Amino acid sequence: FSCSRHVDLPVIPAPEHMAVRMGHFRFTEDTVISVENDIQKTVADRFAWLFADPAGFVPRVLPGVEDADVRFVTDTDMEEEAYVVEVSRNEITVTASSIEGFIYALQTIRLSLPGEITSPVYAGDVKWEIPVMTIRDSPRFHHRCLRLDLDRIAPDDDRIFHILDCMALLKYNYLHLDAGAY
């Protein structure tokens, strides 16, 4: 983990490399996210809709836009779940070789946004900014698991989906449901 200036970014787990520089990229109602295919579009749409309630806008997700504010770029030479996020004042480039890499990259961007991104209601005059930075990361372990013991709790569907969202945020890739006698 390296950082070119001290910034308190709650990126968990800490990435292999993070260099933060002066300046910010701001998400607005005019932000366009460019994807290469339908699978990336599904992932990018889910990210974009995080802004709906707290920010009052949803960035547009469109295929193949050359001058987009956020661009997805596939690099098949990268490890399967690895990603690079390059943020400048004007654009973000997300590079990965697999959909998992794009998911983890967007979770890193999500963690870099103001905490109000999780608000279920309009959050007011929040600046939806992330710092200018470069992050390179890949999983240190292939198997990153959460075990849920259903004998001890009886979660409803909403709770399970919330747990899955938290797992994605922390870049876990397996959920082990221990149903026992449940």
C-alpha positions in Angstrom: 0.0 0.0 0.0 1.5 3.3 -1.0 0.1 6.7 -1.1 1.6 9.9 -2.5 -0.2 12.1 0.0 -2.2 11.4 3.2 -5.9 10.9 2.5 -8.3 9.0 4.7 -10.0 6.7 2.1 -11.9 3.8 3.7 -11.0 1.4 0.9 -11.2 -2.1 2.4 -9.3 -4.2 1.9 -6.3 -1.9 1.4 -5.3 -2.1 -2.3 -1.9 -3.3 -3.5 -1.1 0.2 -4.8 -2.9 3.5 -4.2 -1.5 6.9 -5.2 -3.7 9.9 -4.4 -3.0 13.3 -5.9 -4.5 16.8 -5.6 -7.9 17.4 -7.1 -11.2 15.5 -7.4 -13.5 14.0 -10.0 -17.2 14.9 -9.4 -20.2 12.7 -10.3 -23.1 14.9 -11.6 -26.4 14.4 -13.4 -24.4 14.8 -16.6 -22.0 12.0 -15.9 -21.8 9.3 -18.6 -20.5 5.8 -17.9 -19.3 4.0 -21.1 -19.3 0.1 -21.2 -18.2 -2.4 -23.8 -21.0 -5.0 -23.4 -24.3 -6.0 -21.7 -22.7 -7.7 -18.7 -20.7 -4.5 -17.9 -23.8 -2.5 -18.4 -25.7 -4.5 -15.8 -22.8 -3.9 -13.3 -22.5 -0.2 -14.2 -26.3 0.3 -14.0 -26.3 -1.1 -10.4 -23.5 1.3 -9.5 -25.2 4.3 -11.2 -28.4 3.7 -9.3 -26.6 4.1 -6.0 -26.9 7.9 -6.6 -30.7 7.9 -7.1 -31.9 8.5 -3.6 -29.0 10.3 -1.9 -27.9 12.5 -4.9 -31.2 12.9 -6.8 -29.7 11.8 -10.1 -28.5 8.7 -11.9 -25.4 8.8 -14.1 -26.2 7.5 -17.6 -24.7 4.1 -18.7 -24.2 3.8 -22.4 -22.3 1.4 -24.6 -19.3 2.5 -26.6 -19.2 6.3 -25.8 -15.6 7.5 -26.7 -15.7 10.7 -24.6 -17.5 9.3 -21.6 -16.7 10.5 -18.1 -16.2 6.9 -16.8 -14.9 4.3 -19.2 -14.7 0.5 -18.8 -11.7 -1.0 -20.6 -11.1 -4.8 -20.9 -7.5 -5.9 -20.6 -7.3 -9.7 -21.0 -3.6 -9.7 -19.9 -4.6 -8.9 -16.4 -5.3 -11.5 -13.7 -8.9 -12.6 -13.6 -10.2 -10.5 -10.6 -7.6 -7.7 -10.8 -8.5 -4.1 -11.7 -7.0 -0.6 -12.1 -8.9 2.6 -11.4 -7.4 5.7 -12.8 -9.1 8.9 -11.7 -8.3 12.4 -13.1 -10.2 15.6 -12.7 -12.1 14.9 -15.9 -12.5 11.2 -16.2 -12.2 7.7 -14.6 -10.9 4.7 -16.5 -11.7 1.3 -15.0 -9.6 -1.5 -16.4 -10.1 -5.2 -15.7 -10.1 -8.6 -17.5 -13.2 -10.0 -16.0 -16.6 -8.9 -14.7 -15.4 -9.6 -11.2 -12.6 -7.1 -11.6 -15.1 -4.5 -12.8 -17.3 -5.2 -9.8 -14.4 -4.8 -7.4 -13.3 -1.6 -9.0 -16.7 -0.1 -8.7 -16.9 -1.1 -5.0 -13.5 0.7 -4.5 -15.0 3.8 -6.2 -18.1 3.4 -4.0 -15.9 3.3 -0.9 -14.1 6.5 -2.1 -17.4 8.4 -2.3 -18.9 10.3 0.6 -20.6 8.1 3.1 -24.0 9.6 2.3 -24.0 7.4 -0.9 -25.7 4.8 1.3 -28.5 7.2 2.4 -32.0 6.0 1.5 -33.1 9.7 1.3 -31.8 12.8 -0.5 -28.6 13.8 1.3 -28.7 17.5 0.4 -25.7 19.5 -0.9 -23.1 16.7 -0.9 -20.3 17.0 -3.4 -20.2 13.5 -5.0 -16.4 13.6 -5.4 -13.6 11.1 -5.3 -9.9 12.1 -5.2 -7.7 12.0 -8.2 -5.9 8.7 -7.8 -4.6 5.5 -9.2 -5.5 2.2 -7.6 -4.2 -1.2 -8.7 -5.5 -4.2 -6.9 -6.0 -8.0 -7.1 -7.2 -10.5 -4.5 -4.5 -11.8 -2.3 -6.5 -15.0 -1.7 -8.5 -16.9 -4.2 -11.2 -18.0 -1.7 -12.6 -15.1 0.3 -15.6 -16.5 2.2 -18.3 -15.5 4.6 -20.0 -18.3 6.5 -23.6 -17.7 7.6 -24.9 -20.1 10.2 -28.7 -20.4 9.6 -29.2 -22.4 12.8 -28.3 -19.3 14.8 -30.3 -16.8 12.8 -33.3 -16.9 10.5 -32.6 -14.2 8.0 -35.3 -12.9 5.7 -34.6 -12.2 2.0 -33.9 -8.5 2.6 -31.2 -9.4 5.2 -29.6 -11.9 2.9 -29.4 -9.3 0.1 -28.0 -6.8 2.5 -25.3 -9.4 3.5 -24.5 -10.0 -0.2 -24.1 -6.3 -0.8 -21.8 -6.0 2.2 -19.8 -9.0 0.9 -19.4 -7.4 -2.5 -18.3 -4.1 -0.9 -15.6 -6.0 1.0 -14.7 -8.1 -2.1 -15.7 -11.5 -0.7 -16.4 -14.0 -3.4 -18.1 -17.0 -1.6 -21.1 -17.3 0.7 -21.2 -20.5 2.6 -24.7 -21.1 3.9 -24.7 -23.6 6.8 -28.3 -24.7 6.9 -27.9 -27.5 9.5 -31.3 -28.3 10.8 -32.8 -25.1 9.3 
